[in-house]
Structure formats: C-alpha cells, structure tokens
C-alpha cells in the first residue's frame, strides 16, 4: 500500500519537500481589495508580498482553498492507494472544512488531520508523517505519527505589534493584550490551534530572553527546532546563536500567515 500527502500552503516546507512526487501543496489565497488576488507562495514572492503589505493602504484579506482545489490535488495522486491530508488549524481557517468536503467528493481513501498549527509547527508535523512513509510505514502509521506530532509540537513567536492579529481577527485569546502599554511585547503560542498569550514582557530584548530561556530544555533534550520569521532573518540568527544551535531549518513565513502576524515577527517550533 502506498501513501501520498496533501497539505496547504501555510505549511513551512523542509528542503526537498516540493520535489517529492508523493506530496502536493494546495495554496490559500490573499487579496488586496476586490480586484487583486494571489495564490500564497505561488504568484508573489515573499519579498514582493511584504513590500506590498507595507505600502498598501488596504489591509489584505485571505481565503481558504475551495473544495475543488483539494479534489484536483487528490485526483493528481491517483497512483497512490491512500491520501493523508494535513491542514492548518481549523481555529484559524476553513481550510480543514474544504479538505474534508473534498474527501467526500472522491471515490478513494482520503483522511484529513487538523494539525492545530501553522507554518513552522505544521512543517515539523509534515516531516514526521513523511519520515514514517520513507521508513516503510503504512498509511495508518503515518496518520498516527502526524496526530501524535500535532499534540507534541510547541511553537513560540514574538510579534512586533498585535495590530495585524487584531485587524485580521486571528488574535484569539491574545485579544486581552491589545490596547495595553506600547512597550508590552508578548510572546505568543498556539494552544489547541488558537493564538494565546504565553508570556507578556516589556521590550524586544526581554521578549527574546523569554524564548531563549524557555527553549533551553528543548535544546538540551535534542528536540528538532524549526525557525521562522516575517522579513526579519537577523532575529532568527540571533535566537539560534543564543540557543547555541545551527540555523539548520529556517523558513520565511508566507503571505497568508504573514499578513496576520505582521513584519518583524519571528519564532521557533520544536518537536
């Protein structure tokens, strides 16, 4: 039995992942007004997107893939016996629902897992499922690995401002931090797929100190770290240096997630 994996464009990809014939990416879409729409990570480079984000008077909106887009991906993988679909958190997008609807529209085994994560966190979960497949595991093994990884993956990210999360409506339980003193720089995390405050500190320096101190046990335990940033690679370099690790896995966050968290955001996921 052979297994293929479908995920969405908010999953940060490890090197070589796009070259795999058994992996398909279904893009979300971001919109600048009613007239301009772009497929995430396909039709605009990250640099072009963030330049537009800074210069545009109109805040971009995002939309999930249609069920039809997932159906097309499933049908392209007709050489495989089973399809495992890994989507970003259903608390952040309707992508999970689109993927599930599409699964009922095809006459083949398709199962959908809500990763309860996004970008770098989702990237680690995808990596676990792919590892199991490469080791000769069956579909059920890969699904169990993804579900287990979704429960164990931790993500911490530092935003420059809560403005973008508030505008996008993705601020979740971190809403209570909005409107506090301007020098409050929260460290946020995802809890059950929802953005929540992890710790509230003053200033960017203490923000990074918090992430460094709280990640030391993960580093000592040899856990895999996946760094991510929104147009601030220097922050990732500083974080990795202070943790005493190499920048082996680093992703620049794409437009769909980036417009919600804003430029200047950086973070790390661990598993």
Rosetta blueprint (number, residue, H / E / L):
1 X L
2 X L
3 X E
4 X E
5 X E
6 X E
7 X E
8 X E
9 X L
10 X L
11 X E
12 X L
13 X L
14 X L
15 X L
16 X L
17 X H
18 X H
19 X H
20 X L
21 X L
22 X L
23 X E
24 X E
25 X E
26 X E
27 X L
28 X L
29 X E
30 X E
31 X E
32 X E
33 X L
34 X L
35 X L
36 X E
37 X E
38 X E
39 X E
40 X L
41 X L
42 X L
43 X L
44 X L
45 X L
46 X H
47 X H
48 X H
49 X H
50 X H
51 X H
52 X H
53 X H
54 X H
55 X H
56 X L
57 X L
58 X L
59 X L
60 X L
61 X E
62 X E
63 X E
64 X L
65 X L
66 X L
67 X H
68 X H
69 X H
70 X H
71 X H
72 X H
73 X H
74 X H
75 X H
76 X H
77 X L
78 X L
79 X L
80 X L
81 X L
82 X E
83 X E
84 X E
85 X E
86 X E
87 X E
88 X L
89 X L
90 X L
91 X L
92 X L
93 X L
94 X L
95 X H
96 X H
97 X H
98 X H
99 X H
100 X H
101 X H
102 X H
103 X H
104 X L
105 X L
106 X L
107 X L
108 X L
109 X E
110 X E
111 X E
112 X E
113 X E
114 X E
115 X L
116 X L
117 X L
118 X L
119 X H
120 X H
121 X H
122 X H
123 X H
124 X H
125 X H
126 X H
127 X H
128 X H
129 X H
130 X H
131 X H
132 X H
133 X H
134 X H
135 X L
136 X L
137 X L
138 X L
139 X H
140 X H
141 X H
142 X H
143 X H
144 X H
145 X H
146 X H
147 X H
148 X H
149 X H
150 X H
151 X H
152 X H
153 X L
154 X E
155 X E
156 X E
157 X E
158 X E
159 X L
160 X L
161 X L
162 X L
163 X H
164 X H
165 X H
166 X H
167 X H
168 X H
169 X L
170 X L
171 X L
172 X H
173 X H
174 X H
175 X H
176 X H
177 X H
178 X L
179 X L
180 X L
181 X L
182 X L
183 X L
184 X E
185 X E
186 X E
187 X E
188 X E
189 X E
190 X E
191 X E
192 X L
193 X L
194 X E
195 X E
196 X E
197 X E
198 X E
199 X E
200 X E
201 X E
202 X E
203 X L
204 X H
205 X H
206 X H
207 X H
208 X H
209 X H
210 X H
211 X H
212 X H
213 X H
214 X H
215 X H
216 X H
217 X H
218 X H
219 X H
220 X H
221 X L
222 X L
223 X L
224 X L
225 X E
226 X E
227 X E
228 X E
229 X E
230 X L
231 X L
232 X L
233 X H
234 X H
235 X H
236 X H
237 X H
238 X H
239 X H
240 X H
241 X H
242 X H
243 X H
244 X L
245 X L
246 X L
247 X L
248 X L
249 X L
250 X E
251 X E
252 X E
253 X L
254 X L
255 X H
256 X H
257 X H
258 X H
259 X H
260 X H
261 X H
262 X L
263 X L
264 X L
265 X L
266 X E
267 X E
268 X E
269 X E
270 X E
271 X L
